[in-house]
Amino acid sequence: MVERRFPDGFLWGTATAAYQIEGAVDEDGRGPSIWDTFSHTPGKTFEGHTGDVACDHYHRWPEDVHLMQQLGAPAYRFSIAWPRILPQGTGQVNQRGLDFYDRLVDALLQAEITPFVTLYHWDLPQALQDRGGWAARETAEAFAAYADVVARRLGDRVKHWITHNEPWVVAFVGHFLGVHAPGIQDARIAIQVSHHLLLSHGHAVPAIRAASPDAQVGITLNLSPVRPATEAEEDRLAAQRYDGFLNRWFLDPLFGRGYPQDMLATYGELAPTAQTGDLDAIAVPIDFLGVNYYTPAFVRYDASVLNPLKAILVPPEELQAAGYELTEMGWAIVPDGLYELLIRLQRDFAPSTIYITENGAAFADQLEDGAVRDPKRIAFLHDHFAAAHRALQDGVPLRGYFVWSLMDNFEWAHGYSKRFGLIYIDYETLERIPKESYAWYSEVIRANGLVQ
Ligand SMILES: N#[N+]C[C@@H]1[C@@H](O)[C@H](O)[C@@H](O)[C@@H]2O[C@H]12
């Protein structure tokens, strides 16, 4: 008995990203990316892990497509490695790189799986970083040219395009915190990078549409409801600033409102340099908003922090002491946060369509007697699916849900120490072992809903 049935045609899927699963970093003309450089820099990743081999998806993709087919998910979100297509970032196109994705797309369609293609999931060609990276306005133009090349090759078959994955992480984790590639720690650069990422999105959308008629084009943002640690005025104001930093800084310009005035005031002379026409380009209408949701942001005021936000995240141990269950990432498990986020997006921005382009969790998965029992992941997904269903019933235009991730993979600075997959990867043998959650999710897809 299906208690929470989703609409007919709801797109259940899984998600991955090129650098996290492909490996084959020196094969078929691929150029180096900033994550090749970063992961090979001592001290940057867990135990020096790199994406050199990853899950070897570059060679094992037929098996992976078969596993998707067996799962029964009608959609698959993956990213294209810019350095495979344009090894120098611009200029000479590497046909063998295009050929790989051409074969993958054809195999997905053959398996009746709808491809959702993310054009940028963090693996900037190192050659572009050497020329300033996302801090340079020229990289925004290079991205649009790259989007054009890919859409011309795949646009007859790929009809769902995501320009960027999580520009907030690219800008602030890669250029302010410095714990992601390229490892820069500069607030002014990070804010300027956020502008160039949005500008590149604005220039890529028309290029994609020109090359891929009737395509649906969107962008994926990492978004969270922001909750003050206490009801104290200073915490509430800090949460408001953090909401501006994390959510509204991207949502407002994408939905035609320009940068939020309160954040421009907070940033002061750190505010980005924009040219006439930039905000109009960024506000190009999109067909859907991709939402990556993992956990709320719990925030408290802290005058001692150097950045102008004067806000810090409540540490995981405090959340745990307050009764929240945590994932292996130290993120509080709050399914209602997904409902709260979706309702807020519908109320404040009213996107025509929303896809949850990532939701999932890392747990301490163990291979025992050839099987991986992951009840916590099943419970996590069940409760988040239920929250999504509730939002659907309250009118949110949710059209699909991609579980992060199809398989365990290279979790950026955490290397292979965090497992998010529905499929367990034995990194010694690269064997794929579907976890219990894989079978459970397959049942949800077959029933198109939750059965209890
Ligand atoms: N951490 N974590 C898991 C997951 C990461 O593996 C993805 O690449 C990102 O898009 C997003 O951060 C979410």
The ligand as an SDF file (V2000), in Angstrom:
LIG
                    3D

 13 14  0  0  0  0  0  0  0  0999 V2000
   29.6600   16.8950    1.0340 N   0  0  0  0  0  0  0  0  0  0  0  0
   29.1030   16.3620    0.3450 N   0  0  0  0  0  0  0  0  0  0  0  0
   28.3170   15.5720   -0.5050 C   0  0  0  0  0  0  0  0  0  0  0  0
   28.0400   16.2990   -1.8540 C   0  0  0  0  0  0  0  0  0  0  0  0
   29.3000   16.4060   -2.7090 C   0  0  0  0  0  0  0  0  0  0  0  0
   29.8810   15.1190   -2.9080 O   0  0  0  0  0  0  0  0  0  0  0  0
   28.8580   16.9880   -4.0430 C   0  0  0  0  0  0  0  0  0  0  0  0
   29.9210   16.9910   -4.9940 O   0  0  0  0  0  0  0  0  0  0  0  0
   28.4130   18.4450   -3.8580 C   0  0  0  0  0  0  0  0  0  0  0  0
   27.6600   18.8120   -4.9990 O   0  0  0  0  0  0  0  0  0  0  0  0
   27.5790   18.6540   -2.5880 C   0  0  0  0  0  0  0  0  0  0  0  0
   28.2630   18.7040   -1.3940 O   0  0  0  0  0  0  0  0  0  0  0  0
   27.4740   17.6750   -1.5860 C   0  0  0  0  0  0  0  0  0  0  0  0
  1  2  3  0
  2  3  1  0
  3  4  1  0
  4  5  1  0
  4 13  1  0
  5  6  1  0
  5  7  1  0
  7  8  1  0
  7  9  1  0
  9 10  1  0
  9 11  1  0
 11 12  1  0
 11 13  1  0
 12 13  1  0
M  CHG  1   2   1
M  END
$$$$
